[in-house]
Amino acid sequence: MNDQHWGPTISADIVVIGGGTAGIGFVASLLKRDPSLNITVIEPSAEHYYQPAWTLVGGGAYTLEDTVRPMSSVMPRQATWLQASVTDIAADRQYLTLDDGRTVGYQNLIVCPGLRLAWEKIEGLQEALGQHGVTSNYSYRHAAYTWELVKGLRGGKAIFTQPPIPIKCAGAPQKALYLSCDHWLKSGVLNKIDVEFNLAGAALFGVPTFVPPLMKYIEKYNARLAFTSNLIKVDGPAKAAWFEVKDAAGNVTVEEKPSICCTSCRRRLLRISSGKAPWPTPPAGAK
């Protein structure tokens, strides 16, 4: 079918927006149960990144290069892959508009495009990332830098952060904390490092059942918890960070947390997270 205004139109029984782990896994599961399904996947990237492994890269337990593969190698063969981005969803008419002008009709729509990492929401962060001891496991470019910092830190202060929802994975920031602390413990330097975990929320984990066992690790590594403490600004060269801190009455104050380094190493680590980075937002086409 050809629409003179919108360009070529494609139709599918099921359209999936997003070729990440969620999208690819969902499509593979459906086609395993019914290979005759007509499924179209819309994904602009030529590479598929297994993002859950970036936390392991930052902890020295995984190789960065092993987290990326060609999208064509992981796309289920029975599915149709459109390498494009969605710019508009017309749910009432059951079609999508792509950035190349094509429209795609569907009977069923699955939306899993992931979240855009909105680094710009934190003042100074974009300029500081990847240097000055500021890093994030939620970036392919910086996960290996996290491990470089962890290995090099022999004393001083390490600040870990977890922003408010929406975030990609609520457990990922804590994995970074535990993996780093375990390395420092085995290296015999943990007692020389002031570890602080700043959480925008008021609890260590959203599912109460998991809190007691997680607290055992917090106590084991002697990490300090700072609840309702949300990162808002970073000054890389000055090695300082600012947090909005909310008290029990709801009052908000801004607190600066400068580096406390040992004189022999002059190192500090600021680990930015959000289950893949600070302040994730939906991609433009999914808003």
Sequence and secondary structure as in RCSB ss.txt:
>XXXX:A:sequence
MNDQHWGPTISADIVVIGGGTAGIGFVASLLKRDPSLNITVIEPSAEHYYQPAWTLVGGGAYTLEDTVRPMSSVM
PRQATWLQASVTDIAADRQYLTLDDGRTVGYQNLIVCPGLRLAWEKIEGLQEALGQHGVTSNYSYRHAAYTWELV
KGLRGGKAIFTQPPIPIKCAGAPQKALYLSCDHWLKSGVLNKIDVEFNLAGAALFGVPTFVPPLMKYIEKYNARL
AFTSNLIKVDGPAKAAWFEVKDAAGNVTVEEKPSICCTSCRRRLLRISSGKAPWPTPPAGAK
>XXXX:A:secstr
 EETTTEEEEEEEEEEE  SHHHHHHHHHHHHH TT  EEEE   SEEE GGGHHHHHTTSS GGGGEEEHHHHS
 TTSEEE   EEEEETTTTEEEETTS EEEEEEEEE    EE GGGSBTHHHHTTBTTEEETTSTTTHHHHHHHH
HH  SEEEEEEE SSS S TTHHHHHHHHHHHHHHHTT GGGEEEEEEESSSSS SSGGGHHHHHHHHHHTT EE
ETTEEEEEEETTTTEEEEEEE TTS EEEEEEE    TTT  EEEEE STTSSSEE  GGG 
